[in-house]
Amino acid sequence: MLAILALARGTPVTSEAIAHSVNTNAAFVRRLLGALARAGLTKTMMGPTGGALLKRSAAKITLLDVYRAVDDQVVFAFHTHGPNLACPIGQCITPILEPEVDRATCALESSLASTTIAEVADRITARVGLEKLGRMLD
């Protein structure tokens, strides 16, 4: 969604147009846009020519920013009740697995932090071409 907004280069994009591109419904897009707006990534212009816009430069928005805005950020969840502490395995499984989960979370966040929405938009442009993108965004 943010790549679409980046490629629109300051022209508001309707939730319907975004929904068409990502193959979902506009209500779902509006819900995500709300989360992105609360995180300071998007803003909405009202009125007949309104729509969603990036609130800051695509070069300053990372995939980690997006992930944190729309995801619960749990890569691997432990069971809510915890293991049976009377069991020798249950006593030690959580402290054994927690460092592994922490490393996986750090690796994911590091990877996401290294890519901006501008880079994603550039990759899309390289694959699709400016002419085809221009027609699609009109």
Contacts in CASP RR format, 6 or more apart in sequence:
PFRMAT RR
TARGET T0000
AUTHOR 0000-0000-0000
METHOD contacts of the structure
MODEL  1
MLAILALARGTPVTSEAIAHSVNTNAAFVRRLLGALARAGLTKTMMGPTG
GALLKRSAAKITLLDVYRAVDDQVVFAFHTHGPNLACPIGQCITPILEPE
VDRATCALESSLASTTIAEVADRITARVGLEKLGRMLD
1 18 0 8 1.000
1 22 0 8 1.000
1 29 0 8 1.000
1 32 0 8 1.000
1 33 0 8 1.000
1 36 0 8 1.000
1 52 0 8 1.000
2 36 0 8 1.000
2 41 0 8 1.000
2 42 0 8 1.000
2 54 0 8 1.000
2 58 0 8 1.000
2 61 0 8 1.000
2 66 0 8 1.000
2 117 0 8 1.000
2 120 0 8 1.000
3 117 0 8 1.000
3 120 0 8 1.000
3 121 0 8 1.000
3 124 0 8 1.000
4 13 0 8 1.000
4 17 0 8 1.000
4 18 0 8 1.000
4 21 0 8 1.000
4 137 0 8 1.000
5 13 0 8 1.000
5 42 0 8 1.000
5 52 0 8 1.000
5 53 0 8 1.000
5 54 0 8 1.000
5 58 0 8 1.000
6 54 0 8 1.000
6 58 0 8 1.000
6 117 0 8 1.000
6 118 0 8 1.000
6 120 0 8 1.000
6 121 0 8 1.000
7 121 0 8 1.000
7 124 0 8 1.000
7 125 0 8 1.000
7 133 0 8 1.000
7 137 0 8 1.000
8 53 0 8 1.000
8 137 0 8 1.000
10 53 0 8 1.000
10 54 0 8 1.000
11 137 0 8 1.000
12 44 0 8 1.000
12 45 0 8 1.000
12 49 0 8 1.000
12 50 0 8 1.000
12 51 0 8 1.000
12 52 0 8 1.000
12 53 0 8 1.000
13 51 0 8 1.000
13 52 0 8 1.000
13 53 0 8 1.000
13 137 0 8 1.000
14 26 0 8 1.000
14 50 0 8 1.000
14 51 0 8 1.000
14 52 0 8 1.000
15 26 0 8 1.000
15 27 0 8 1.000
15 29 0 8 1.000
15 30 0 8 1.000
15 33 0 8 1.000
15 51 0 8 1.000
15 52 0 8 1.000
16 26 0 8 1.000
18 26 0 8 1.000
18 29 0 8 1.000
18 33 0 8 1.000
18 52 0 8 1.000
19 25 0 8 1.000
19 26 0 8 1.000
19 28 0 8 1.000
19 29 0 8 1.000
21 136 0 8 1.000
22 29 0 8 1.000
32 70 0 8 1.000
33 42 0 8 1.000
33 44 0 8 1.000
33 52 0 8 1.000
34 42 0 8 1.000
35 69 0 8 1.000
35 70 0 8 1.000
36 42 0 8 1.000
36 66 0 8 1.000
36 69 0 8 1.000
36 70 0 8 1.000
37 43 0 8 1.000
37 44 0 8 1.000
37 55 0 8 1.000
38 69 0 8 1.000
39 65 0 8 1.000
39 68 0 8 1.000
39 69 0 8 1.000
40 55 0 8 1.000
40 56 0 8 1.000
40 69 0 8 1.000
41 54 0 8 1.000
41 55 0 8 1.000
41 56 0 8 1.000
41 61 0 8 1.000
41 65 0 8 1.000
41 66 0 8 1.000
41 69 0 8 1.000
42 52 0 8 1.000
42 53 0 8 1.000
42 54 0 8 1.000
42 55 0 8 1.000
43 52 0 8 1.000
43 53 0 8 1.000
43 54 0 8 1.000
43 55 0 8 1.000
44 50 0 8 1.000
44 51 0 8 1.000
44 52 0 8 1.000
44 53 0 8 1.000
45 51 0 8 1.000
45 52 0 8 1.000
45 53 0 8 1.000
54 61 0 8 1.000
54 117 0 8 1.000
57 118 0 8 1.000
58 116 0 8 1.000
58 117 0 8 1.000
58 118 0 8 1.000
58 121 0 8 1.000
59 116 0 8 1.000
59 117 0 8 1.000
59 118 0 8 1.000
60 116 0 8 1.000
61 116 0 8 1.000
61 117 0 8 1.000
61 118 0 8 1.000
62 112 0 8 1.000
62 113 0 8 1.000
62 114 0 8 1.000
62 115 0 8 1.000
62 116 0 8 1.000
62 117 0 8 1.000
63 112 0 8 1.000
63 113 0 8 1.000
63 115 0 8 1.000
63 116 0 8 1.000
63 117 0 8 1.000
63 120 0 8 1.000
64 109 0 8 1.000
64 112 0 8 1.000
64 113 0 8 1.000
66 112 0 8 1.000
66 117 0 8 1.000
67 73 0 8 1.000
67 109 0 8 1.000
67 112 0 8 1.000
73 105 0 8 1.000
75 101 0 8 1.000
75 104 0 8 1.000
75 105 0 8 1.000
75 108 0 8 1.000
76 101 0 8 1.000
76 104 0 8 1.000
76 105 0 8 1.000
78 94 0 8 1.000
78 97 0 8 1.000
78 101 0 8 1.000
82 94 0 8 1.000
83 89 0 8 1.000
83 90 0 8 1.000
83 91 0 8 1.000
83 93 0 8 1.000
83 94 0 8 1.000
84 90 0 8 1.000
85 91 0 8 1.000
124 133 0 8 1.000
125 133 0 8 1.000
128 136 0 8 1.000
END
